[in-house]
Amino acid sequence: MAPLVLRSGDAVFANVERVNAELFTLTYGAIVRQLLTDFEEVEEVNKQLDQMGYNIGIRLIDEFLAKSNITRCVDFKETAEAIAKVGFKMFLGVTSSVANWDADGTECILILEDNPLVDFVELPETCQGLYYCNVLCGVIRGALEMVSMKNEVRWVRDMLCGDDAYELKLKLLEQVHEEYPYKDDV
């Protein structure tokens, strides 16, 4: 499945409308800076970035499903591959890979090869503990919840914090079964 998904990610990326990368990066940086000014506590800024991402993710999933032509994924592994190969390529122009699956197939690591949100960024000492790109955790969490997957997403490694890679940990908490609001009286 991986080669087909990667080609699909490249094809979708070629056909989506793009915004100037530097403008996007600088605008995001201004948002993070304003949050740091407004909330002062780094942990609260992390929560706000996650919530902003969640709100984006619950809307972004519609565009992803409409433009990517991806059919329903059969399991969490296939879903993670679609996020890594198509989602990141479609919306950020980068590819990522999936690694370190647990035995149950409910937990994995997404490794970002590049992260355009951190261009021109250096975190000062006063921002220790800030997950600058925490918005990505919220986007993934929100998008997956809209397709009935209750999940947890967090940064494991972040180059802005001195690590050698960008890695997100995805954990499926529960596959929520769809409930219909009414019964047919047939």
Salt bridges, closest charged atoms under 4 A:
ASP10 OD1 - LYS89 NZ 3.74
ASP50 OD2 - ARG141 NH2 2.59
GLU63 OE2 - LYS67 NZ 3.09
GLU107 OE2 - LYS169 NZ 2.96
GLU107 OE1 - LYS171 NZ 3.98
ASP164 OD1 - ARG157 NH2 1.72
GLU167 OE2 - ARG157 NH1 2.98
GLU178 OE2 - ARG72 NH2 3.43
